[in-house]
Amino acid sequence: MPSDDAADRRAERLENAAYHAEQHARRRAEEGERASILVRQFVKDAVAAGLTPKPLEAKPYSGSGRYRTDVVGWYLRRDRSIGVDAGGSYFLLVVPPSLRSRLTRTHVPAADPPMVVGAGGRDGESIPLPDLLRLRLEAGDNFP
């Protein structure tokens, strides 16, 4: 039978883990809200600059090809993996491969934008969201 001391340590570890998970979720929610404000401002600036929203396509996780989506907006990255619609929603334009999706439009759910796009990816692929949005505005309609 475990001692009371071991049970107390186990309970304390569980309490600490729950606290840290709660704090992480709170920070992610705050970051998402700050990033959403930046994305909505990008949309206002894009419209004011006369950037033309276009139907966006998604690419499959694996394989090749493109899938038509129900999203109309602007690509943020040259590889067309991230987009923003005219309503200010942020989209990761990567979907599971599907024959049905290849033949019809695929639905891409909106995602919470991060403050650093590509964080945790390969070296050189991360960029702060404000910088990415600024570069995209500067590119104008001359963008993939």
Secondary structure as GFF3:
##gff-version 3
##sequence-region A 1 144
A	DSSP	alpha_helix	4	48	.	.	.	ID=ss1
A	DSSP	beta_strand	54	60	.	.	.	ID=ss2
A	DSSP	beta_strand	67	75	.	.	.	ID=ss3
A	DSSP	beta_strand	82	85	.	.	.	ID=ss4
A	DSSP	beta_strand	90	92	.	.	.	ID=ss5
A	DSSP	beta_strand	94	95	.	.	.	ID=ss6
A	DSSP	alpha_helix	99	103	.	.	.	ID=ss7
A	DSSP	beta_strand	110	111	.	.	.	ID=ss8
A	DSSP	beta_strand	116	117	.	.	.	ID=ss9
A	DSSP	beta_strand	127	128	.	.	.	ID=ss10
A	DSSP	alpha_helix	129	139	.	.	.	ID=ss11
###
